[in-house]
């Protein structure tokens, strides 16, 4: 029997669709249902590799965690990873099929419908409920033709729609009303409820507006969700995490370079949760003043971002600080940048060669073939400030286009098991470290000795470090999210909506 469906659409990007989808997944799981998330097309630089080596968006991974199931590429059959303002790498059913300009992608869009339908139908046969997430707004009128992610997807899945508006931005009544009225009549009929999200204040003051909104749209308001400070991974480029101010009172100041095409910044979520640590995302040399540790993260466009690093003055500042003793870690594209040279003979990133930062004795050659795999490992003998990490186990995944060669005298960072293949990964030289592994900073086994080493360098006791179980922590956050949303929504009505026929 095919699953019941319900869809969350929003009046705009960052209205809270991803988090509310996760909340419903958790609620339905708590109520005893087998539930899975689905988003036909996602655009994000944050991605994840499944157990079978396929690539999908981080939002659906987070939602799968909330549902208590393993991430499955069927939950996100199309992932677009922007490479420029007008183009993206297209990931279809977990595999990269090349770069497309926006015009090229839209001209080929009809051909993608069968892949979406097949992924959804297969998922729907395995679960009781599918919670579908839309993208952006359903009334981008220049994009509505051949839509596959909002009302087009709702029709494919026979799904009722809950429309979400963000009141924290202002203009939520106009946004909800305008969205409903710009839809075609049959699409308006598919909307079964309105949700106001991120509310701060007295609900009684808001109530007259809710009454007027229901009268004007002829749609019920099924809930007002309060603004919440929950610690749940957010893949959106508008995430508050990137613009959060650092705390100058924290014992350790850690800087993550905010590259123009920064990807997988969820790599640093666990680091941000450590006591005595402030993580700041920086894009100017001045912001590196006083930092104790520098991380160069992953990127979708390594060569372009290396050029930006150079022209912005950050390269020279990083090199100077490292020379003065500040440790530097590069992850994935950041690791590639830290080497001596990068070569692109196949034009994967536009072609040509470029000098790297010269912090590691490595050389990278970009290849069209993409490495996507999960891996477990063990840090070898890194030396430098992090010598106490020797022998520490690691777990994570790799997503990269390019092979890095260690030059004479180079020392690998860790030994990895990729499936049944035993390989080395990364490089270390003094207090410079690089690895291809995303998620290497996710475990307390790595984080605790790393933070202890940084504190010891400053002569600070590490006795009060908070070590937590990241899995248990996430479970607690998902339960808090579900409790908050359950109390804010009319769940009886939502179950009635779920049970109706919308073919």
N, C-alpha and C positions, 0 to 999 in steps of 0.2 A: 504494500500500500504506500502511495506517495505521501511525502510529508505535508503537513500544514505549513503555510507560509505567512510571514508578515514582513513588511518592508519599512525601513526608516529612511525617509528623505529629508533634506534640509533646505532652508531658504537660501543658504550660502555655504561656502566652505568654512570649516571650523565652527559650525553651529553645534557640534556635539554628537554627530551621527555615530562615529566610531565607538565612543564611550557608551552611548545609550544602547547600541547594538550589543555591546559586551554585557551591559547590565541585564538586558532581556535574556541573553544566552544563560547568564548565571541564574536568573530567577526561574526560568523554565527547567534548568538542571536541578535546582533545589526542589522544584515541584515534581520531580521524578520523570521528566521527559528526556529522551535522547535528542539533543539539539546541536545544530552546527551553524556557523556563520557563513555568509556568502557575499562576495562583491565581484561583479562580473568584470569590472575594469577599475584598476587602481593606478593612480599616478603618484609615485613616491620614490625617494632615493633610499629609503630604509627598506631593506628586504631581508629575507631569511632563507636558509636552506633546509629542506625537509630531510627526513631520514633516508629517502630514496634519491637525494641529490638534486631536487627540483627547487626552483626559486619562486618565492611568493612574497606578497606584501606583509609588513610587520603588523599592520592593524588586524588582519585576519588571524595572525598568529596569536596576538593578544586576546582576540575574541574566542579563539579555540581554547586557549588556556582558561578563560572564564567559563567556557562550556565543559571543561574537564576532559577534553579530547586532544589527541595529537594533531598538530597542524597538517593539513592535507592540501595539495596544490589545487584540488578541485574547488576549494573555497575561494580561489582568486585566479581564474583562468587567464586573465590578461593583466600584466603589470607593465606600466610605462615608466621608464627611468630617464628623466630629462638629461640630455647631454648638452643642450643649448637652449636659448629662448624659443627656438622654433623646431626643435627636434628631440626625439627620445629613442632610447633603445627599447625595443619591443620584446617582452618576455611572454611567450604564448605557451600555456599549459606547462609552465616551469622551465622552458628552454628559450634561450635568446635566439631570435630569428633575424637580428640585424637592426640597424638604425633607420628611422623613418622621420621625414619632416612631417609637420602637422598635416600639410596638404596630402602627402602620400598616404598617411595613416587613414585620413578620413575617406579618401577615394577607395581604399581597400576594406572599409569597415564592414560592409555587408558580408564579406567572405568570412568574417570572424564569428558571425552569429551561430553557426552550427557547433563551433567549439564551446561557446558559452552554454548553449542548450544541452549539449552532451554532458558537460561538467556538472551543470545544475541537476539534470535528471538523475545522473548517477548518485550524486550526493543525497538527493531527495529520497531515493530508494533505500538509503541506509539509516535515515533518521526520522524521528517523529515530527520535528519542527525545524524549519530553516528560517533564520532571521537574516534578512537581506539588507545590505547597506547600499544606499545610493551614493552619488558623487556630485559635489558642487550643488547646483540648483537644477530642478527639473524644468525650469523655464528660461534656460539660456536659448533664446529663440533662434539664434544662428546655428545651434548645434542639435536641435530637436529632430531633424530629419535622420532617420535610421538610428535613433537612440538605442543604446544597448545597456545603459547603466542606471537610468532612472525610470520613467514611465514605460519605456520600451521593455525594460527588464521586468517590471511589475506585471505587464501583460503576458510576457513569456512564462512567468512563474505563477500566474493567476493569484497574485498577491494583493491584499489590501495594504494601504499606505498610511503611516503616521507621519505627519509633517512637523518638523522641529524648527523652531526659531530661537535665536540667541538674544535674550533680552539685555545681556550685559553690554552688548555693542550699541544698544539704542535702536529705536525704529522697529521693534519687533512686530507691532500690530500691522504696520504698513507692509512689512516683509511677508508676513503670513497671508494677509488679505491679497496683496498683489500677486503672490505666487499662486494662490488658488484661482484667482480670476484670470490669470494669463494661461491657464491650462485649458485644453479642449474639454467640452462637456463630459465626455466619457472618462477623461482623466480626473476631472473633478469628482466624479462619482466614486472613483477608486479611493479617494482620500476619506478615511473613516475616523480620523481624529487629529487634533492639533496638540502639540506639546510646546510649552514655553520652557526654555532651558536657561540655566545659569542665573537664577533669580536671587537677588539679595533684597531683603526688606520685609515689610509687613504684607502678607498675602491679602488681607482685607482691603488694603488700599488699592491693590491690583484688581480686585474682584469685579468692579463695575466695567473695567476694560475687557475682561474676559466675557462678560455678558454681551457687550456690544460686538465683540469679535465673533461670537457664536451666531448672533443675529445676522451680521453682515455676510458671513461666509456660509451660513447654514451647516456648519461643522462643529461638533462638540470639542471642547478643550478637555482632553483626557488626563491632563496633569500639568503641574508647574514644578519643575525640578530645581532644587536650590543649587546655588553655586557651591561647589565642594572642593576641598583641598585634599584630594586623594592622590596617592603616588602610584599611578598606573602609566605604563609606557605609552607615549603618544608619538606617533610617527609624523604628524602633520608639521609642515615647515613653519607654521605659525606658532608652534609650541612655545609656551611661556618659558620652558626650560632654557631656551637659547638666549633669551633676553633677560633672564633673572639676574639681579645684581648679586655680586659676590659679597660674602661676609668678611670684612676686614678683621674681625675678631677671631676667626678660625685659626687654629694652630698651623694648619697647612693650606697653602694657596696653590691650587692646581689649575693650570691653564690648558684648555682644549682650543686649538686653532679653529676658528669658524671659517672654514674654507667656503668659497662660493658654491661648490657642488658637494658640500659635506654630506656623507651618507652614513647610515647606521649609527647615529649619535646615541641610540639606545645602548651602545657599548659602554656608556659611562653612567648609566642609571644606578648601578650598584655602588659605584665609587661615590656618587653624590649622597648616598644614604649613610656613608661611614661617618662616625662621630669625629670631630676635630678637623673635618675636611671642608673646604670651600672649593667648588668647581666653577670656574668662570669660562665663558666662551668668548674668545677675543678675536678682533680683526684689525687691531692697530698695534704698532710696536709699544706705545706707551702703556697699554693694558698688560704688558708682560712684566712691568716693573714689580719686583718683590715676589715673584712666583717661585715655588720650590720644585716644581715638576712641570714639564711641558709635554703635551701629547699632540701629535699630528695625526688626525683621524683619517678614516677612509673617505674616498671621493669617487664620484662617477667620472670625473675628467681630470686625471692625474696631471697631465702635462699643462693643461690650461691653468689649473690651480697652483702648480709649481711656478708658472710665470707670474701669477697674481701674488704669490708669496714673495717673489723677488721684487716686483715693482712696488709693493706696498711697504717695503722696508722690513717686513717680518723675518725674511730669510736672514738678513744681516744681524738682526736682534737675537734670533734663535742661536745663530752660530756664536755670537759673542757670549751670550749667557751660558751656552754649553761649554765654551772654552774656560769660563770662570767657575764651572763646576755644577751647573744645573743639569740634572738628568733629563734626557729626552727619549720618549717612546713614540715610534711610528706604527700605526696599524694599517695594514692593507695598502692603500694608495699612499698613506703617510710613510710607510716603510719603504715603498719604492722611491719616494722623493728624497729620503735620507741618504740614498746611495750616491755613487760618483757620477754615473751616467744612466740615462734612459734613452732607449732607441725604439723607434716605431716604424720598422721597414714595411709593414703591411698597411699602414695608414689607419690603424685602429683608432688612434686619437689624433688624426690629421697628418701623420707622417713626420719624418725628421728625427733629429736627436737633440738632446738637451742635457746640460750638466745638472747634476743633483746638488743637494746641500753638502755632500761630502762628509757626512758624519759617520757613515758606515762604508766598509770596503766591499761594495756590491755594485752590480750592473744589471739593469732590467731591460728585457726585450719584450715588447708587447706583441701578442699573438691574437689572431681572430678567435681561437678556441678559448672558451670560458671555463674556468675551474669553479665548480660548484659541488661542495662536499662537506659533510659533517666530519669531525675528527676529534680524537682524544689524544692527549700527549703528556709529556713530562719535560719540564724545564731542565736544561742541562747544567752548565756551569757558567752563568752569565758574567761573573766578575763584577767589578765596580760596586756601586752602592747597593745593588740588588743581589749580591752574592748569596744572601740567605734564602733566595728563591730556588736554589739548586735542588732538584729532585721533586719539586712541587708539581702535582698533577694539574692538567689543564683540560678544558673541554670547550668546544665551540664549533665554528663553521667557517668555510672559506668561500668568497665570491670575488674572483679577480680575473682580469685578462692580462696576462703577462707572466713571464718566468724570470725569476731573479737568481743570478749566479753569484756565489760568494767568491771573492777574489783572494789572492794569496794572503795567508795569515788570518783570514776571517774565521770567526767562531760561530757556529749555528746557535740559535736561541733555544730551540727545543726539538725534541724528537716526537714525531706524530705517527699515529696509526690511522690511516685513511682506509677504512674497510679492512682488507687483509694486507695492505701495503704499508711497510714501515719506511718513513722518510724523515728528513730533517726540515725544519722550518725556521725562517728568520735569521737574524744575525745580531751579534752584540760586539761592541768595541768600547771598552771603558764604561762610561756612563751613557752610552747611546745604545738603544735597543730597538729592534724591529721585528714584526711578526705579521703574517698574513691572517692570523686567526682572529675573527670577530668573536666576541664573548669571552676573550681571555681574562677580562677583568670582572667577570660576573660571579666568581666564586669566592667565599671567604678564605679558602686555602691559598689563593693568590693575593687577595686584597690585604689580609692581615699582616703578613710579613712585609709586603710592599709599604704599607702605611707605617709600620714600625721602623723600617729602615729610613724613611724620610723624616720621621720624628727624631730618631736617634741622631741623624745628621745635624739637626738643629739643637740637640741637647735637651730634648723634651721627653718626659716619661710617656710611655705608651700604655700605662696600666689601665686607662679608662676607655680603651678602644671597644666599641660596640661591635660584636660579631653576631651576625644573624643568619638564619637559614633563608636564602632567597626564595625558595619554593614556598615555604610556609608564609613568608612575608607577602608574596603575591596573592596567595590564597586568602589571607586576611583582608587585603585591599579589595579583592573582587567581592568578598562577602559584605564588606562595608558599602561598596557601590550598590550591590543588589538590595541591601536593606534600605538605603536612602531612596533609590528609585522606586522600589516596591511601595514605600509609604507615600511617595509623591504622585504615583500614577493610579488611575482607576483600573486595577488589574482585572476586576470582574468584567468590566466592559471590554478590556483588551482580549480576554479569553473568548468573549462573545464574538468579537471581530475576527479572531483567529478561526473560529468554527464555521463562519459563514462561507458561502460559495461565491467566488469572484471570477469565475471562468469568463 
